[in-house]
Amino acid sequence: MLKWFMKRRLKAFGDAFDYDTGYMQDLVDIDPAAGLAVSRLSAAASYRADAPVAAWFAGKLVAGMSEDCGPCVQLGVRMAERAGVSASDLRAIIVGDVGRMSAEASLGHRFAKALLARSEELDDLREEIVARWGRKALGAISIGIVTTRTFPALKYALGHGQACQSVEIGGDMIAPNKLARSETAYA
């Protein structure tokens, strides 16, 4: 009964976001306790606290693209669209065009990039986030980055990873930064 319920919820999630949850359904078939553990991680991944939505999603999308630039990134874009992140911010985040991002998206993007690269800029960006939005926002953005990386890694580990693909944003197909040429332009 537990497997049935968990798989039903996964299917509903997949249907709501046009996302293949097959890797999670396989995990639930193998070990429902593992599925429950990942569902707790999903709850943690949803924690946004005081972080502005564009900054929070920018960090999560950068993290997702660091592990995958396929369906997981598309899922993040769909979630961001539903949460109200502008199409222009999403396009800029996906192609890595910091100059076209809102101030909130830019800071989230730059923080995630610095964190993933262990850049010298990380301390200054951390301080900027705390000064603008507080420590709770820093925690939420950080948790979003860390947890988001887990899902594509798990998907690949279970044999369900897919190659990079373009991402649909507002009806336009945009090549993620991993696919995009440095001179990529968009409307």
C-alpha positions, 0 to 999 in steps of 0.5 A: 500500500505504501508503494502504491501511495508513493508512486501515485504521488510521484505520478501526480508530481510528474504530470503536474510538471511534465516530468518523468519520475521513473527514477524515483518510482524505480527507487520506491519499488526497490526500497520504499524507505529510500523513497521516503528518505528522498521525499524528506530531501524534497521537503528540504529543497523547498525551503525558501524562508526570506530569500527572494524567489528570483535569487533562490531559483537562480541558485537552484538552476545554477546547481541543477545545471552543474549536475545536469542540463536536461529534464531536471533543469527544465523541471526547475524552470517550470517551478520557477515560472509557476513561482513568478520568476520572470521569463527574462530572468530565466533566460538569462540564468539558463545562458549565464548572462548575468548582465541581463538578470535582475539584481536578485537573480544575479546575486543568487546566480553569482553566489551559486557559481562562486560556491560551486567553484569555491571562488574567492568571491564567495565570502563577499557574495555571502556577506552581500546576501546577508546584508540584503536579505538576512541570514535566513535567506542565506540559509535558504539559498544555500540549502536550495543549491545543495539539495538541488544538486542531489536529484540529478546526481541520484537520477544518473546514479540510478541509470536514468540520466539524460543528455543535455537538451534545450529548455523551454521558457515562455514558449522559446527554446533556450540552450543551457549554458553547457550547450550555449555558445558564448555569443548566444542571443535570445529575444 
